[in-house]
Structures are given as structure tokens and as C-alpha cells.
């Protein structure tokens, strides 16, 4: 297969990222298919050392911080994240770069017969798109003879396809309500599913959590024989320091290994300090267990260089400041709104370009974002799971949005928002990573040049 044929082949697998949300209940998810596939192909996940990171908010950022620190150490490092924004290869990175088209296609071609054999077993055992990609990433990592792979959980943890790895260290970032149909209706249930990545004898690094979530994590970790469990705010701590809005934040981080004064983090948003702290502590423990040396200089270089597209990403500054963020639950929306106020003080009015998947708490998200926006533009996300923009518009009005319009096209949606915000304001594109990807494609095409009347 060439690369185009590889993409076409992958699209033949059932894809729960794009299917209607009511089709994927808890019974859909199992580790049996990925285990069988891995066994057929020589257990590639056992041929590299890894970090495994779960959570609701911030797990992708934490992967990116850890990946950047590992690169600063000089390790050969891979990263596996999801979803992608513009290019499938964003999900599989080698030394900070997207996997080459030829390598992806060649690896998939070599594995194809076993993929087909697994999914031929029957409809109840259909190999999924995410399972196929997860194995493909692991195969590429194994063949590359990496020193370390940093692996993000797709959804949940216990039954996520990535959970066949036995990592050097596991980590769990902030937990909030999301994917409730698949993971549970309480924070304790959701946390228990995410803590399903806990493994016997493997340290578990945990971000700040609501009490019921932390209790569930500790219970699951104890049952699995994982440990030690180290929690941000207890075993390791951060103290926010100086910041330059829209540019960087600093913190002092104290861990059992050392104290790092004035670490600079250039990802925007105060919550990124927590993600960076989790990544650093996870990397310290990985160094102890994995036999490599982690220096303070590497930590500084890594945190300072880390970037994560589509998360508080400034896509244009002039003439209208335009920010992209994939926030898609209520907690993320609250943190995003607070971050916008902190990072871009005085930028008013706010105009909102919004789309969301139908299985999200769209009403709750809009109740956070829409009342403070001079205009809410309901648009298309580009995902078949999306909520119809007409329904989004109705929910926005109910949530207290002062003015709502429907503009399905990205160009017309942005133009309306730019006009409403003006040069002193800010346009926020949010609600869905698919929407963010669509916006990035629009800007990359060269047509995304802001103008206003």
C-alpha cells in the first residue's frame, strides 16, 4: 500500500470517533481484539519502555511536556496521541516529528493480513479504527527501537486499547465529567475507569482531583498493587511565579527528587503548570526505573519548548486576535474562559465560533461561554457526530447568548465573529477538536486572513 491506500484501508474499520454516539456503549470496548492482534504480530508493545497517561483534561498536554523533556535528555522518543487535527500522522510522532507517510504505509502493509484475520472473526469482534492505529503506533515504536514512548489513553483507561502496555510510570491528569455513557455517571466511576491503567508495582502520578475522584483512584491503585501513588499538592508541589500574559508562566516545582525554581512554561493557561508538573514527576520516576539521567537543564529546555496545537493556540493576532481551543466539556470551558481573561486582559468584546459533538453537555458548555460573548456563531465541526448547528443556536439562546447566528461555512463563521469582535476584541473558536482542525485547515489554505468592515 502507498500512503493514500493506507488511509483508505484504515477508513474501512469501525470508527467510534466519527460514529453517532448512541452506537458506542460500554459493551463495545474490550482489550481482547488488541491483545489478539498484538499476539499475532509479536507483542510489539513489550519491546519499548513507556509512560502511560490518562485523564479528562490535560493528558495530551502532559504527553507533550513529557515528550519534550525526553527529547531534551537526548532519548529516542515516540508519542502517541489522539485525535488528530489536520493529519492522521499527528497521532504518531518520532522524535517530535510526525511519522513519515512511507513508514506508516509500509508498516501497515506488513501487518494487514493479521488485521484482516482478527476482524474476520465476526461482527462482535470487529477491529476498530482506534485499535488498528494503536497497534500501528506500537509496531512503529518497536521497530524504531525507541528509548521511550509516551502514550496517551484514548478514552477512559481500563478498556482503552493502549492499556496493554506495562509502563515505567502511569499518570492521571485532572478528571471531570465526559463520556458518561461509556465511563459512568459519577466522578468516582469515571476516575475508577481511568485508574484502570494502574499496574502492579508501577508508580502512579496523579494531578489534583476532586475528593471522590482521588478516593476512587487510590482504591483502584491499591487493588492493582500499583505504587507508590504520588499526588500533586501532597508528594510534589508547585508554586506559581511570574508570568507574562499571552507569553509564558513560571513556577517553582518541588518533588521528592529536587526543587526546580522558576521553570518557564509557554503553553497558555494556568492549568498547564499542573500538567507540566505531572510530566516532570513522571519523567523523574521513569529515569529512576528506566536507567537514564534526567537533568534540571533538560527539564527546563523541555518545558520551555513544548507546544500543543489546538489548545489555547493563537492562530492570528492581527487585526483580530483569534484563539483556538478544543474544550468540549463544562470543566474545560470554565478553565478556558478563565485562561482567556488571564492571558488576554482587556481584549473585549469576545465573539464565539462554536460547534460540538452531540454526546457532550452542550447546554452546560454554552451556559459557561455564551452569555459573555457579544456574538455566538453556530457552525459545522466537520464530524458526523456533530450536533446540528440549528440545535446549537437554540441552546445558545436558551443559555443566555445576547446574539446568535448560524454560519455553517468556516469562512463565513469567522468573518461574522471578526466583525463582531473588531480589532480590540477576541474571537474564540471552541467546543470541538474537529472544529479546531477545520479552522486550522482554513488558515493553512491561505484564506484565513481576518478582515472587518
Secondary structure as a PSIPRED ss2 file (coil, helix, strand):
# PSIPRED VFORMAT (PSIPRED V4.0)

   1 X C   1.000  0.000  0.000
   2 X C   1.000  0.000  0.000
   3 X H   0.000  1.000  0.000
   4 X H   0.000  1.000  0.000
   5 X H   0.000  1.000  0.000
   6 X H   0.000  1.000  0.000
   7 X H   0.000  1.000  0.000
   8 X H   0.000  1.000  0.000
   9 X H   0.000  1.000  0.000
  10 X H   0.000  1.000  0.000
  11 X C   1.000  0.000  0.000
  12 X C   1.000  0.000  0.000
  13 X C   1.000  0.000  0.000
  14 X E   0.000  0.000  1.000
  15 X C   1.000  0.000  0.000
  16 X C   1.000  0.000  0.000
  17 X C   1.000  0.000  0.000
  18 X C   1.000  0.000  0.000
  19 X C   1.000  0.000  0.000
  20 X C   1.000  0.000  0.000
  21 X H   0.000  1.000  0.000
  22 X H   0.000  1.000  0.000
  23 X H   0.000  1.000  0.000
  24 X C   1.000  0.000  0.000
  25 X C   1.000  0.000  0.000
  26 X H   0.000  1.000  0.000
  27 X H   0.000  1.000  0.000
  28 X H   0.000  1.000  0.000
  29 X C   1.000  0.000  0.000
  30 X C   1.000  0.000  0.000
  31 X C   1.000  0.000  0.000
  32 X H   0.000  1.000  0.000
  33 X H   0.000  1.000  0.000
  34 X H   0.000  1.000  0.000
  35 X H   0.000  1.000  0.000
  36 X H   0.000  1.000  0.000
  37 X H   0.000  1.000  0.000
  38 X H   0.000  1.000  0.000
  39 X H   0.000  1.000  0.000
  40 X H   0.000  1.000  0.000
  41 X C   1.000  0.000  0.000
  42 X C   1.000  0.000  0.000
  43 X C   1.000  0.000  0.000
  44 X H   0.000  1.000  0.000
  45 X H   0.000  1.000  0.000
  46 X H   0.000  1.000  0.000
  47 X C   1.000  0.000  0.000
  48 X C   1.000  0.000  0.000
  49 X C   1.000  0.000  0.000
  50 X E   0.000  0.000  1.000
  51 X E   0.000  0.000  1.000
  52 X E   0.000  0.000  1.000
  53 X E   0.000  0.000  1.000
  54 X E   0.000  0.000  1.000
  55 X C   1.000  0.000  0.000
  56 X C   1.000  0.000  0.000
  57 X E   0.000  0.000  1.000
  58 X C   1.000  0.000  0.000
  59 X H   0.000  1.000  0.000
  60 X H   0.000  1.000  0.000
  61 X H   0.000  1.000  0.000
  62 X H   0.000  1.000  0.000
  63 X H   0.000  1.000  0.000
  64 X H   0.000  1.000  0.000
  65 X H   0.000  1.000  0.000
  66 X H   0.000  1.000  0.000
  67 X H   0.000  1.000  0.000
  68 X H   0.000  1.000  0.000
  69 X H   0.000  1.000  0.000
  70 X H   0.000  1.000  0.000
  71 X H   0.000  1.000  0.000
  72 X H   0.000  1.000  0.000
  73 X H   0.000  1.000  0.000
  74 X C   1.000  0.000  0.000
  75 X C   1.000  0.000  0.000
  76 X C   1.000  0.000  0.000
  77 X E   0.000  0.000  1.000
  78 X E   0.000  0.000  1.000
  79 X E   0.000  0.000  1.000
  80 X E   0.000  0.000  1.000
  81 X C   1.000  0.000  0.000
  82 X C   1.000  0.000  0.000
  83 X C   1.000  0.000  0.000
  84 X C   1.000  0.000  0.000
  85 X C   1.000  0.000  0.000
  86 X C   1.000  0.000  0.000
  87 X C   1.000  0.000  0.000
  88 X H   0.000  1.000  0.000
  89 X H   0.000  1.000  0.000
  90 X H   0.000  1.000  0.000
  91 X H   0.000  1.000  0.000
  92 X E   0.000  0.000  1.000
  93 X E   0.000  0.000  1.000
  94 X E   0.000  0.000  1.000
  95 X C   1.000  0.000  0.000
  96 X C   1.000  0.000  0.000
  97 X E   0.000  0.000  1.000
  98 X E   0.000  0.000  1.000
  99 X C   1.000  0.000  0.000
 100 X C   1.000  0.000  0.000
 101 X H   0.000  1.000  0.000
 102 X H   0.000  1.000  0.000
 103 X H   0.000  1.000  0.000
 104 X H   0.000  1.000  0.000
 105 X H   0.000  1.000  0.000
 106 X H   0.000  1.000  0.000
 107 X H   0.000  1.000  0.000
 108 X H   0.000  1.000  0.000
 109 X H   0.000  1.000  0.000
 110 X H   0.000  1.000  0.000
 111 X H   0.000  1.000  0.000
 112 X H   0.000  1.000  0.000
 113 X H   0.000  1.000  0.000
 114 X H   0.000  1.000  0.000
 115 X H   0.000  1.000  0.000
 116 X H   0.000  1.000  0.000
 117 X H   0.000  1.000  0.000
 118 X H   0.000  1.000  0.000
 119 X H   0.000  1.000  0.000
 120 X C   1.000  0.000  0.000
 121 X C   1.000  0.000  0.000
 122 X C   1.000  0.000  0.000
 123 X H   0.000  1.000  0.000
 124 X H   0.000  1.000  0.000
 125 X H   0.000  1.000  0.000
 126 X C   1.000  0.000  0.000
 127 X C   1.000  0.000  0.000
 128 X E   0.000  0.000  1.000
 129 X H   0.000  1.000  0.000
 130 X H   0.000  1.000  0.000
 131 X H   0.000  1.000  0.000
 132 X H   0.000  1.000  0.000
 133 X H   0.000  1.000  0.000
 134 X H   0.000  1.000  0.000
 135 X H   0.000  1.000  0.000
 136 X H   0.000  1.000  0.000
 137 X H   0.000  1.000  0.000
 138 X H   0.000  1.000  0.000
 139 X H   0.000  1.000  0.000
 140 X H   0.000  1.000  0.000
 141 X H   0.000  1.000  0.000
 142 X H   0.000  1.000  0.000
 143 X H   0.000  1.000  0.000
 144 X C   1.000  0.000  0.000
 145 X C   1.000  0.000  0.000
 146 X C   1.000  0.000  0.000
 147 X C   1.000  0.000  0.000
 148 X E   0.000  0.000  1.000
 149 X E   0.000  0.000  1.000
 150 X E   0.000  0.000  1.000
 151 X E   0.000  0.000  1.000
 152 X E   0.000  0.000  1.000
 153 X C   1.000  0.000  0.000
 154 X C   1.000  0.000  0.000
 155 X C   1.000  0.000  0.000
 156 X C   1.000  0.000  0.000
 157 X C   1.000  0.000  0.000
 158 X C   1.000  0.000  0.000
 159 X C   1.000  0.000  0.000
 160 X C   1.000  0.000  0.000
 161 X H   0.000  1.000  0.000
 162 X H   0.000  1.000  0.000
 163 X H   0.000  1.000  0.000
 164 X H   0.000  1.000  0.000
 165 X C   1.000  0.000  0.000
 166 X C   1.000  0.000  0.000
 167 X C   1.000  0.000  0.000
 168 X C   1.000  0.000  0.000
 169 X E   0.000  0.000  1.000
 170 X E   0.000  0.000  1.000
 171 X E   0.000  0.000  1.000
 172 X E   0.000  0.000  1.000
 173 X C   1.000  0.000  0.000
 174 X E   0.000  0.000  1.000
 175 X C   1.000  0.000  0.000
 176 X C   1.000  0.000  0.000
 177 X C   1.000  0.000  0.000
 178 X C   1.000  0.000  0.000
 179 X C   1.000  0.000  0.000
 180 X H   0.000  1.000  0.000
 181 X H   0.000  1.000  0.000
 182 X H   0.000  1.000  0.000
 183 X H   0.000  1.000  0.000
 184 X C   1.000  0.000  0.000
 185 X C   1.000  0.000  0.000
 186 X C   1.000  0.000  0.000
 187 X H   0.000  1.000  0.000
 188 X H   0.000  1.000  0.000
 189 X H   0.000  1.000  0.000
 190 X H   0.000  1.000  0.000
 191 X H   0.000  1.000  0.000
 192 X H   0.000  1.000  0.000
 193 X H   0.000  1.000  0.000
 194 X H   0.000  1.000  0.000
 195 X H   0.000  1.000  0.000
 196 X H   0.000  1.000  0.000
 197 X H   0.000  1.000  0.000
 198 X C   1.000  0.000  0.000
 199 X C   1.000  0.000  0.000
 200 X C   1.000  0.000  0.000
 201 X C   1.000  0.000  0.000
 202 X C   1.000  0.000  0.000
 203 X E   0.000  0.000  1.000
 204 X E   0.000  0.000  1.000
 205 X E   0.000  0.000  1.000
 206 X E   0.000  0.000  1.000
 207 X C   1.000  0.000  0.000
 208 X C   1.000  0.000  0.000
 209 X C   1.000  0.000  0.000
 210 X C   1.000  0.000  0.000
 211 X H   0.000  1.000  0.000
 212 X H   0.000  1.000  0.000
 213 X H   0.000  1.000  0.000
 214 X H   0.000  1.000  0.000
 215 X H   0.000  1.000  0.000
 216 X H   0.000  1.000  0.000
 217 X H   0.000  1.000  0.000
 218 X H   0.000  1.000  0.000
 219 X H   0.000  1.000  0.000
 220 X H   0.000  1.000  0.000
 221 X H   0.000  1.000  0.000
 222 X H   0.000  1.000  0.000
 223 X H   0.000  1.000  0.000
 224 X H   0.000  1.000  0.000
 225 X C   1.000  0.000  0.000
 226 X C   1.000  0.000  0.000
 227 X C   1.000  0.000  0.000
 228 X C   1.000  0.000  0.000
 229 X E   0.000  0.000  1.000
 230 X E   0.000  0.000  1.000
 231 X E   0.000  0.000  1.000
 232 X E   0.000  0.000  1.000
 233 X C   1.000  0.000  0.000
 234 X C   1.000  0.000  0.000
 235 X C   1.000  0.000  0.000
 236 X E   0.000  0.000  1.000
 237 X E   0.000  0.000  1.000
 238 X E   0.000  0.000  1.000
 239 X E   0.000  0.000  1.000
 240 X E   0.000  0.000  1.000
 241 X E   0.000  0.000  1.000
 242 X E   0.000  0.000  1.000
 243 X E   0.000  0.000  1.000
 244 X E   0.000  0.000  1.000
 245 X C   1.000  0.000  0.000
 246 X C   1.000  0.000  0.000
 247 X C   1.000  0.000  0.000
 248 X E   0.000  0.000  1.000
 249 X E   0.000  0.000  1.000
 250 X E   0.000  0.000  1.000
 251 X E   0.000  0.000  1.000
 252 X E   0.000  0.000  1.000
 253 X E   0.000  0.000  1.000
 254 X E   0.000  0.000  1.000
 255 X C   1.000  0.000  0.000
 256 X C   1.000  0.000  0.000
 257 X C   1.000  0.000  0.000
 258 X C   1.000  0.000  0.000
 259 X E   0.000  0.000  1.000
 260 X E   0.000  0.000  1.000
 261 X E   0.000  0.000  1.000
 262 X E   0.000  0.000  1.000
 263 X E   0.000  0.000  1.000
 264 X E   0.000  0.000  1.000
 265 X E   0.000  0.000  1.000
 266 X C   1.000  0.000  0.000
 267 X C   1.000  0.000  0.000
 268 X C   1.000  0.000  0.000
 269 X C   1.000  0.000  0.000
 270 X C   1.000  0.000  0.000
 271 X H   0.000  1.000  0.000
 272 X H   0.000  1.000  0.000
 273 X H   0.000  1.000  0.000
 274 X H   0.000  1.000  0.000
 275 X H   0.000  1.000  0.000
 276 X H   0.000  1.000  0.000
 277 X H   0.000  1.000  0.000
 278 X H   0.000  1.000  0.000
 279 X H   0.000  1.000  0.000
 280 X H   0.000  1.000  0.000
 281 X H   0.000  1.000  0.000
 282 X H   0.000  1.000  0.000
 283 X H   0.000  1.000  0.000
 284 X H   0.000  1.000  0.000
 285 X H   0.000  1.000  0.000
 286 X H   0.000  1.000  0.000
 287 X H   0.000  1.000  0.000
 288 X H   0.000  1.000  0.000
 289 X H   0.000  1.000  0.000
 290 X H   0.000  1.000  0.000
 291 X C   1.000  0.000  0.000
 292 X C   1.000  0.000  0.000
 293 X C   1.000  0.000  0.000
 294 X C   1.000  0.000  0.000
 295 X C   1.000  0.000  0.000
 296 X H   0.000  1.000  0.000
 297 X H   0.000  1.000  0.000
 298 X H   0.000  1.000  0.000
 299 X H   0.000  1.000  0.000
 300 X H   0.000  1.000  0.000
 301 X H   0.000  1.000  0.000
 302 X H   0.000  1.000  0.000
 303 X H   0.000  1.000  0.000
 304 X H   0.000  1.000  0.000
 305 X H   0.000  1.000  0.000
 306 X C   1.000  0.000  0.000
 307 X C   1.000  0.000  0.000
 308 X C   1.000  0.000  0.000
 309 X C   1.000  0.000  0.000
 310 X C   1.000  0.000  0.000
 311 X C   1.000  0.000  0.000
 312 X C   1.000  0.000  0.000
 313 X E   0.000  0.000  1.000
 314 X E   0.000  0.000  1.000
 315 X E   0.000  0.000  1.000
 316 X E   0.000  0.000  1.000
 317 X C   1.000  0.000  0.000
 318 X C   1.000  0.000  0.000
 319 X C   1.000  0.000  0.000
 320 X C   1.000  0.000  0.000
 321 X E   0.000  0.000  1.000
 322 X E   0.000  0.000  1.000
 323 X E   0.000  0.000  1.000
 324 X E   0.000  0.000  1.000
 325 X E   0.000  0.000  1.000
 326 X C   1.000  0.000  0.000
 327 X C   1.000  0.000  0.000
 328 X C   1.000  0.000  0.000
 329 X C   1.000  0.000  0.000
 330 X H   0.000  1.000  0.000
 331 X H   0.000  1.000  0.000
 332 X H   0.000  1.000  0.000
 333 X H   0.000  1.000  0.000
 334 X H   0.000  1.000  0.000
 335 X H   0.000  1.000  0.000
 336 X H   0.000  1.000  0.000
 337 X H   0.000  1.000  0.000
 338 X H   0.000  1.000  0.000
 339 X H   0.000  1.000  0.000
 340 X H   0.000  1.000  0.000
 341 X H   0.000  1.000  0.000
 342 X H   0.000  1.000  0.000
 343 X H   0.000  1.000  0.000
 344 X C   1.000  0.000  0.000
 345 X C   1.000  0.000  0.000
 346 X C   1.000  0.000  0.000
 347 X C   1.000  0.000  0.000
 348 X C   1.000  0.000  0.000
 349 X C   1.000  0.000  0.000
 350 X E   0.000  0.000  1.000
 351 X E   0.000  0.000  1.000
 352 X E   0.000  0.000  1.000
 353 X E   0.000  0.000  1.000
 354 X E   0.000  0.000  1.000
 355 X C   1.000  0.000  0.000
 356 X C   1.000  0.000  0.000
 357 X E   0.000  0.000  1.000
 358 X C   1.000  0.000  0.000
 359 X C   1.000  0.000  0.000
 360 X C   1.000  0.000  0.000
 361 X C   1.000  0.000  0.000
 362 X H   0.000  1.000  0.000
 363 X H   0.000  1.000  0.000
 364 X H   0.000  1.000  0.000
 365 X H   0.000  1.000  0.000
 366 X H   0.000  1.000  0.000
 367 X H   0.000  1.000  0.000
 368 X H   0.000  1.000  0.000
 369 X H   0.000  1.000  0.000
 370 X H   0.000  1.000  0.000
 371 X H   0.000  1.000  0.000
 372 X H   0.000  1.000  0.000
 373 X E   0.000  0.000  1.000
 374 X E   0.000  0.000  1.000
 375 X E   0.000  0.000  1.000
 376 X E   0.000  0.000  1.000
 377 X E   0.000  0.000  1.000
 378 X E   0.000  0.000  1.000
 379 X C   1.000  0.000  0.000
 380 X C   1.000  0.000  0.000
 381 X C   1.000  0.000  0.000
 382 X C   1.000  0.000  0.000
 383 X C   1.000  0.000  0.000
 384 X C   1.000  0.000  0.000
 385 X C   1.000  0.000  0.000
 386 X E   0.000  0.000  1.000
 387 X C   1.000  0.000  0.000
 388 X C   1.000  0.000  0.000
 389 X H   0.000  1.000  0.000
 390 X H   0.000  1.000  0.000
 391 X H   0.000  1.000  0.000
 392 X H   0.000  1.000  0.000
 393 X H   0.000  1.000  0.000
 394 X H   0.000  1.000  0.000
 395 X H   0.000  1.000  0.000
 396 X H   0.000  1.000  0.000
 397 X H   0.000  1.000  0.000
 398 X H   0.000  1.000  0.000
 399 X C   1.000  0.000  0.000
 400 X C   1.000  0.000  0.000
 401 X C   1.000  0.000  0.000
 402 X C   1.000  0.000  0.000
 403 X C   1.000  0.000  0.000
 404 X E   0.000  0.000  1.000
 405 X E   0.000  0.000  1.000
 406 X E   0.000  0.000  1.000
 407 X C   1.000  0.000  0.000
 408 X C   1.000  0.000  0.000
 409 X C   1.000  0.000  0.000
 410 X H   0.000  1.000  0.000
 411 X H   0.000  1.000  0.000
 412 X H   0.000  1.000  0.000
 413 X H   0.000  1.000  0.000
 414 X H   0.000  1.000  0.000
 415 X H   0.000  1.000  0.000
 416 X H   0.000  1.000  0.000
 417 X H   0.000  1.000  0.000
 418 X H   0.000  1.000  0.000
 419 X H   0.000  1.000  0.000
 420 X H   0.000  1.000  0.000
 421 X H   0.000  1.000  0.000
 422 X C   1.000  0.000  0.000
 423 X C   1.000  0.000  0.000
 424 X C   1.000  0.000  0.000
 425 X C   1.000  0.000  0.000
 426 X E   0.000  0.000  1.000
 427 X E   0.000  0.000  1.000
 428 X E   0.000  0.000  1.000
 429 X E   0.000  0.000  1.000
 430 X E   0.000  0.000  1.000
 431 X C   1.000  0.000  0.000
 432 X C   1.000  0.000  0.000
 433 X H   0.000  1.000  0.000
 434 X H   0.000  1.000  0.000
 435 X H   0.000  1.000  0.000
 436 X H   0.000  1.000  0.000
 437 X H   0.000  1.000  0.000
 438 X H   0.000  1.000  0.000
 439 X H   0.000  1.000  0.000
 440 X H   0.000  1.000  0.000
 441 X H   0.000  1.000  0.000
 442 X H   0.000  1.000  0.000
 443 X H   0.000  1.000  0.000
 444 X H   0.000  1.000  0.000
 445 X C   1.000  0.000  0.000
 446 X C   1.000  0.000  0.000
 447 X C   1.000  0.000  0.000
 448 X C   1.000  0.000  0.000
 449 X C   1.000  0.000  0.000
 450 X C   1.000  0.000  0.000
 451 X C   1.000  0.000  0.000
 452 X C   1.000  0.000  0.000
 453 X C   1.000  0.000  0.000
